[in-house]
Amino acid sequence: MLDQYAPYVWASYAIFVAMLVWDYLIPRLRLRRTRRAIAIRMKREATRKPGGTP
């Protein structure tokens, strides 16, 4: 009887671990993408002519 629940339990553990990994990775990927975008924007603004229109 207990063997009937094993697939459900293991699937639940797998989903739980997948969500933990997701919650760990997604904010870090977003932060890296945002930092890269800021760096590109700063580089672009640094190459503009001084005294240009804002």
Buried (B, 14 or more C-beta within 10 A) or exposed (E): EEEEEEEEEEEEEEEEEEEEEEEEEEEEEEEEEEEEEEEEEEEEEEEEEEEEEE
